[in-house]
Each structure stands twice: as C-alpha cells, then as structure tokens.
C-alpha cells in the first residue's frame, strides 16, 4: 500500500501533467478543427457535430485528446472526422457564452447548422464561490442561443458528476435538466454504471476523469442521442494524429 506521502507525490505529478496537457491538447484540437472545417466546407454536405465545454471535452486526464468524452462520443457515432470541438480548458458557463458561442455562430454561418451539439459545462463554476446564480445565468444564455439557432432538439447537455461534489452537483443537475427541457434538448446522464471503482476512473490529478472515466461519460451522451453502445463502456482507441512531444511549444 502506498504511503500518504507517496500518494501526495502522485497527485502532484498528476496535477503537473494536467497543466502541461492543456496547451498540447488545445493545439491538437485546433489542428483537428481546422482540417475538419475545411473538409466539411469542401463537401458542402453538412452533417458536422459541435462540442462545447471545458477541459473534459478537451480530454485532459486521458492519454490522448481524442479520448475525452467528446472524442469518444464522436468515435461511437462515426463522426470523428466531422466533429468540431471548440471547448476551452478552465471554461465556466459564462466563458462558454462569451467565447465559444461566437465561434460556433461563425461556424454555422460557414457550414450550416450542425447535425448534433453536445454540451458539458459547470464543473469550474461549482468549485468557485457564488456558483448557483452564475451557473443559472450562464445556462439561461446558452438556452437562448440554442433557441435562436433552432438547435434545441439537436442538442444534448451533460449532467455534472455526482461523486465528490455533494449537494452543489444536485442543484446544478436540477438546473441543467430544467434548462434542457425548456429548449427540447436531451440530457446525458454521465453518472451511469461503469467499470471499476471511482478511483480507477480518475486521472492522477484526482479531478479529471481518465480515459475509462470519459468512456462512461461518452456512453451517457450516446444513450441520450440514441446511439447504440454496449452496456459497459470500453475506452475507445485514440484517433487522429499523435500528440506533439512534451517540450514542443503549443500554438
């Protein structure tokens, strides 16, 4: 059994790894998005998917960006080459409204409305004081945008994790369900039964899920979207280019 000091050292290494992953994963998704937008625009066939969110959509905590919930969901739906992921690590609900929705609007102007929209936001609100009102306002603004873009029925919104967040996640999930219902969106229950213990589904930083944890999240989204999945999630293989080595400056 590891000593407390060894466990603390492991968490510190996990936190350091997550911090270095943010820029590398952002650069990977930037390149992927550039390729995908060009290909979808060239085909002029639509059918693209849009992901909005925070570091979980970026895949931080998994060995590869494509093994976050957004990448594994796209793989399950056969849409890996049609997913545009404009999520930003550290984003709160208001950040999504201010930064990601304008980018999504520009994409819609160029590519037309997406076939599917997947949203997961709120974890960074919950870990900061004053989260209920701030999260409520952010969700309301997201709902208004979905209505304006006529995307409510094409959207699935993910719930917050219930483990380790106490009553704050219960209140947040009540607000998320209410918001989704108001626009006709689906709700992804990411707290479905999954393989292994909770610790086996967490990254070394003990905050982000690892690839197995994200597989359970992706299964929740896929179920809400009506995609067929096995009853117990398995980690989807990484797809797309390899990551740049540590030490290479991200764009």
N, C-alpha and C positions, 0 to 999 in steps of 0.2 A: 504493500500500500504506500502511495506517495505521502511524504510528509507535508504539513501545511506550507512550509517554505517552498517546497518543490512545486506545489500546486500554484502558489502565488507567482513563482517564476514562470510557470507555464502560461498563466493568464497574461502576464506582462508581455511575453513573447507573442501571444495571440493578438493582443492589442496593437503591438508594433507592426505585426504582419498586416492587420486590417488597415492600419493607417497607410502603409506603403501600397496596399492594394487599390486604394481609392483612385489615385491618379492613373495607374496602369489599366484598371477596369474602365475608367472613363474614356481613355484613349482607345481601348479596344472597341467599345460601343460606338464611339464617334466614327471610327473607320467602317464598322459594320453598317451603321445608319447611312453613311454616305453611299456605300455600294448599293444598299437596298433601295434607297430613294431613287437612285439612277436607274436601277433595273425595273422598278415598278413604273416609273415615268416612261421608260422606253417601251415597255409592254403596253402601257395605256389600258391595262385590264383591271385596275383596282385590286380589290381583294387583300389589301395590306392590313396588318394588325398594328395597334398602337399600345405601348406600355407606358404608364405614368407612375411615378413613385419615388422611392428613396434608395438607400444602399442595398436593400433587399432585392429590388428589381435589378440593380447593377450586378448582383451576385456576390457581394463582399461576404466573405466567410466560406465560400466554396472555392475549390482549387482553380476554377476557370469561370470567367464571367457568364458563359452560356449555361452554367449550372445553378444560377439563381432561379427564383420562381418564374421569372419572365422567360428566360431561355428554355427551361424545361417545359413550360407550358407550350411555347411555340413548337418545340420538338414534338410534343404529344399531338399537336394539331396539324402537323405537317406544314408549318408556317415559318420555319427558321429563316428562310430566305425572303420572307415577307414582313418580318417583324421590325418595326422602328421603335426603339426604346429610348425615350427622351428623359428618363428618370435621372435624378441627381442625388448623390450621396449626401446625407445630412438634411435633406429637404423636409420641411414641415408642410402642413396643409396650405398655408398661405404662400409659401415658396412655390408650391406646385401651381397655384393660381397665377402668381406673378411671373414665373419664369417658364414653366413647362406648357401651360395652356397657350400662350402666344406662339410658341414653337409648333405646337400641334395645329393651331389655326393656319399657320403658314403652310404646313404640310397638306392640310385639307384643301387649301387653295390650289396647290400644285397637283395633288394626287387624287382628289375627290375624298369623300367620306370613307373612313376605314371600315372594313368588314367586322372588326371586333376591337373593343377597347377594354383593357384590363388596368385597374387602378388599385394600388395599395399604398395608403398614406396614413400617418397618425402616430407611429411609434416615437418619432422625435418630438412630437407635441406632448406625448404622455410623460416623457422623462423631464419635462420642464414645468416650472410653476405656472399656474393660470391656464392649464391646458383645456378645461372643458369649453369655455367660451371661445377661445382661439380656434379649437378644432371645429366647433359648431359653425363658426363663421366661414372657415375655410371650406368645409363640406358644402355649405349652402352655396358658396360661389362656384364650386365645381358643378353642383347640380344645375345652377343657372346656365352654365356654359354648355352642359350636355343637352339641355332643352333647346338652347339657341342653335346648336349644331344638329339637332334632331338625332342624337346618338344614344338617348336613354336606353332603348331596348337592345342596342348592340353592346352595351357596357356591362361589365361585371366588376363589382367593388369588393375587395377582400376585407375580412374582419381582422381585428387585432388578435395577437396571441393571448390566450387566457392564462398561460403559465407564467408566473413570476411578475405579473403586473397588477395583481389584486383587483380592487373594485374599479380602478381607473379604466381597465380594459372593458369591464362590463358596461360601464356608462358609454364609453366610446363605441362599443359594438351596437348598443341601442341606437345611438345617433347614426351610425353607418347604415344600419338596417332601415331606419326611418328615411334617410336621405335617398337610398337606393329605391325604396318603394315609391317615393314621390315622383321619380322620373321613369319608372318602369324598368330599372336596371336589375340585374341579378346580383346575388350575394354569394361570395365564395367563403365557405367555412374552412379556414386553414387549420382548424383545431381538430381535424378528423383523426381517427385512429391511425397510428403509423408504426413502422418498425422500430424496435429498440426502446430504450429509456430516453427521457428528455435530454440527459447529458450526452447521449450518443448522437443526438440530432443537433447539437450546438457546436459552433466553431470554438477554437481555443480561446477566443476573447470572451466567451460565455455571454455574449449579447446577440450576435448574429447567428442564424442557423448555418449549418454546414450543408453540403450537397444533399445529404439524406433528409435533413430538415426541410430544405427547399422543395424536395420531391413531394413531401406531404402537402406543402402549400400549393404546388402546381396541381396536385390531384384535386384539391378543393376548388381551384379555379376551373379546372377541366370539367368537373362534375357540374358546376353551375352553368357552363357553356354547352353541356350536353355531349362532351367528347368522351369516347369510350376509353376507360382506363382499367387496369387490373385492380382488385380490391385493396391490395397492399402496394404502396408506391415503391418503385425501384429508381435509383438515380439514373437519369438519362445520360448517355455518353456526351462528353463535351463536343461541341461542333464549332466550325469556323476556324480562323487562323489561331495559331499558338500565341500565347502572351509574349510580349517583349520581356527580355530578361530584367531582373531587378538591377537597378542602376542606370537603366536607359531612361532619359528624361521624357516623361509623357508630354503629349501635346497639350 
